[in-house]
Amino acid sequence: MANPVFDALKGGAPNAPMNPMQMLAQLRSNPVGFLRQAGLNIPDGMNNPNQIIQHLLQSGQVPQARYQQAMQMMQGMKRN
């Protein structure tokens, strides 16, 4: 089963399917590990969320359109 957050960020499927609540818990507890598991390259020592997002966008690992999709998804999750 495809993971919509990974799909929105990178267009790929995760190694193991997770439900959205598991994904959110993992992202909150270990954001760098979560993103690395998705196949993204995050430099060691980088742990500021805004810095990570800027790195992913500037390095081209996450296209701007995919980032916008992920943000829309997150906004939709907040409404529920």
C-alpha positions as CSV (number, residue, x, y, z in Angstrom):
1,M,0.0,0.0,0.0
2,A,1.4,3.4,-1.0
3,N,2.1,6.0,1.6
4,P,0.5,9.3,0.7
5,V,3.1,11.5,2.5
6,F,6.0,9.7,0.9
7,D,4.2,9.9,-2.5
8,A,3.5,13.6,-2.0
9,L,7.1,14.3,-1.0
10,K,9.0,12.2,-3.4
11,G,6.6,10.1,-5.5
12,G,7.8,6.8,-4.1
13,A,6.5,4.1,-1.8
14,P,7.8,3.4,1.6
15,N,9.5,0.2,2.7
16,A,6.7,-0.8,5.1
17,P,3.1,0.5,5.0
18,M,2.0,2.7,8.0
19,N,-1.2,4.3,8.8
20,P,-1.3,8.1,9.0
21,M,-1.2,8.2,12.8
22,Q,1.9,5.9,12.8
23,M,3.6,8.1,10.2
24,L,2.8,11.3,12.2
25,A,4.2,9.7,15.4
26,Q,7.4,8.6,13.6
27,L,7.8,12.0,11.9
28,R,7.4,13.8,15.3
29,S,9.8,11.5,17.2
30,N,12.5,11.3,14.5
31,P,12.0,13.7,11.6
32,V,15.4,13.2,10.0
33,G,15.2,9.4,10.3
34,F,11.7,9.5,8.8
35,L,12.9,11.6,5.8
36,R,16.0,9.5,5.3
37,Q,13.8,6.3,5.4
38,A,11.9,7.9,2.5
39,G,15.2,8.1,0.6
40,L,15.9,11.8,1.1
41,N,19.4,13.0,1.9
42,I,19.5,15.2,5.1
43,P,23.0,16.3,6.2
44,D,24.1,15.2,9.6
45,G,23.5,17.7,12.3
46,M,20.6,19.4,10.5
47,N,17.6,19.3,12.7
48,N,15.8,22.6,12.2
49,P,12.6,21.9,10.3
50,N,12.7,25.0,8.2
51,Q,16.4,24.4,7.4
52,I,15.6,20.8,6.3
53,I,12.7,22.0,4.1
54,Q,14.9,24.6,2.5
55,H,17.7,22.1,1.9
56,L,15.3,19.6,0.3
57,L,13.8,22.3,-2.0
58,Q,17.2,23.9,-2.9
59,S,18.9,20.5,-3.6
60,G,16.0,19.5,-5.8
61,Q,15.3,16.4,-3.8
62,V,11.7,17.6,-3.4
63,P,10.2,19.7,-6.2
64,Q,8.2,22.8,-5.1
65,A,4.9,21.3,-6.5
66,R,5.4,18.1,-4.4
67,Y,6.1,20.3,-1.3
68,Q,2.9,22.2,-1.9
69,Q,0.9,18.9,-2.2
70,A,2.4,17.7,1.1
71,M,1.5,21.0,2.8
72,Q,-2.1,20.7,1.5
73,M,-2.3,17.2,2.8
74,M,-1.1,18.3,6.2
75,Q,-3.7,21.1,6.2
76,G,-6.4,18.6,5.4
77,M,-5.3,16.4,8.3
78,K,-5.5,19.3,10.7
79,R,-9.2,19.9,9.8
80,N,-10.2,16.3,10.7
